[in-house]
Amino acid sequence: MTMTTTTAARAADTGPTAPAGWTRHPHRVRWATLALLVATGVLYVVDLSASGYANSFYAAAVQAGSQSWKAWFFGSLDAQSFITVDKPPASLWVGGLAARLFGFSSWTLLVPQALEGVGAVWLLTATVRRWHGPVAGLVAGAALALTPAAALIFRFDNPDALLVLLMTAAAYCTVRATEVASWKWLAWAGVAIGFAFLTKMLQGFLVLPGLALVHLWAAPTGLGKRVLHLLGAGVAVVVSAGWWVLAVTLWPGEKPYTGGSTDGTVMDLVLGYNGLGRIFGSDGGGGGGMSGGTPGSSFGGTATWQRLFSSEMGNEISWLLPAALLALVLGVVARGRAPRTDRARASLVLWGGWLVVSGLTFSYMEGTVHPYYTVALAPAVAALAAGGGQVLWAQRHHVLGRLGLATVLASAGTWAFVLLHRNGTWVWAGWVLMLASVALATGFVVTPVRLRRLAIVLVLSGTVVGLGGTASYAVATAATPHTGSIPTVGPSGAAAGSATGGGFGGFGGTRGTTGGTTDGTRQAFPGGTGTAPGGDATAPATTGGSGGGFGGEGASTNTELVQLLQDAGTRWAAAVSGSQSAASYELASSTAVMAMGGWSDDPTPTLAQFQQYVADGEVHYLVSGGGLGGGRGGDSDATKIQEWVAANYTELTVGGTTVHDLTQPLSSGTTATS
């Protein structure tokens, strides 16, 4: 990597705690980085298929994309493209391509997520190393890999894994751009943010203020050029984010209904359900979903600055958050008189902007917010803790640097004690981590400056101890299979023990069990256990930290019904209320199932539209029941459709499930049992 630096900048690149040999032998850095990436891969990949299809909602969309290029492009829930998922499709594109290349399975669904995690760790390590040296880079990468939210999401099929990778890539490109005032690198950062938008819409834009500010402030060129660079990057964002929106809007033929919207358009989804609806709650607009942060693991708890430290969010992201915030503030103070182009301060501005904007958004948003969203904070937390610590180490000859670094080290172990004690998990380990971190921090403070090697040992030991709490929860998270819509972190039963676990009480979602059957489907237990059917036959009988889900996920997929759907021979084998129920049937039968009402209350299809589908012979069966889709009121479209079907078509009982045959009107058939 070639770049123009001052002598001081080159000295900083080696890192204050780096052994001198690392400067002369860069291959040592490469081997250390490789070891970190291999360890991360092992953590994220081992026993990955134990989670089956994890989130059946997105798994069904990946399966559909492997069967139809149109479904792949739109992010449709079914291969016949009746309705899309409630997110843009970029993350589904990755899974769909993997399934086309290697066949659809739990492994091809989840391994890309794990690889995205390894990629994010690699990019963060490289980014922090450029401005803080190799040791800080390795510490940042390890801290990201060992964040419980990361160990959860990089082993799961939600869009957040790709989102984190793309935002980290944007940060790397911004760092490269700021080093030499390169408009090209900044444009690539814009492209990465654009595709982050195509992964999870407006959440991908939360890092923009930090990225823009660091280039505007620290790039080594005139103000005019810096502004032009930002304008060019803005164009790159618009183009890379807008091409898909424009293509969907101008699509000339039949296209699926955009799930989560009120009118079937992508822009309504952007500004409503996935935009203002998330910030302000249901009044912000949007179709599907529920809002109003209910305390517990299902949602993020009360909107307050304490949200990130409390309940499930605290378990997922806050282990190093106090250390990161302290390092940010103290590091900025320590570099207060540095030149405008100072890289250490620029790094703190970049990651601090990322953390503050995203953190405040998650803390105060009134709409739907799940704890695992906080994985988007993990790169910033890791980079600040490591990079800010390096800045303070460089100032160890002064009181601010010495006491500041000691405070950062002690805060990590102390907060680990609070979290472990609060959750009743490994309380003894919390005591060990707190006492050890305080002792090492104190030892560093009283160690004479001339004893540099001893100081290095104490700081590195304090760093390892500080990572102990987050590492324990990350490993426990990776060792626990997860299914459902709202996965949680930690060892099996930990969340339930701390009163933070379990689905949506009113909708039958509980932290529960699934039964693996020999035919590769999963049977639901009475009461809607909220676990995802459709996993492989080797899936375990318990899901521990799955966090529950919606009642519709418990839809029965017995072999008789699966066979009936596979023999249907129509465009959609069946229709059912709710995307979760439709996803379960699709995964079990590999057929297209119409999700009436989408995820929650999408206004599609209307009764008239469904009657036309039936008249055209495009839907063979209607499966009674289902979950959430079409709204929960008696006057919803899905309810009207089911009432109309019950009054006009033959009823079958298939393996205990009520099914109506839409090719057999009551005038030519009678109620039957199969």
PENOR-V265751 format. One record per helix or strand. SS is the DSSP state (h for helix, s for strand). FROM is the first residue (numbers start at 1). TO is the last residue. If there is no record, write none. Layout:
# PENOR-V265751
<<SS:FROM:TO> <SS:FROM:TO>>
This chain:
# PENOR-V265751
<<h:7:13> <h:20:24> <h:26:45> <h:48:51> <h:56:67> <h:69:74> <s:76:76> <s:83:84> <h:90:102> <h:106:132> <h:134:145> <h:148:153> <h:160:180> <h:183:205> <h:208:218> <h:223:249> <s:257:257> <h:266:280> <h:282:284> <h:307:309> <h:311:334> <h:343:364> <h:371:394> <h:399:423> <h:427:446> <h:452:466> <h:468:478> <h:494:497> <h:505:507> <s:513:513> <s:515:516> <s:522:523> <s:542:542> <h:551:554> <h:559:566> <s:572:577> <h:579:589> <s:593:596> <h:607:615> <s:619:626> <h:637:648> <s:649:654> <s:657:665> <h:666:668> <s:672:673>>
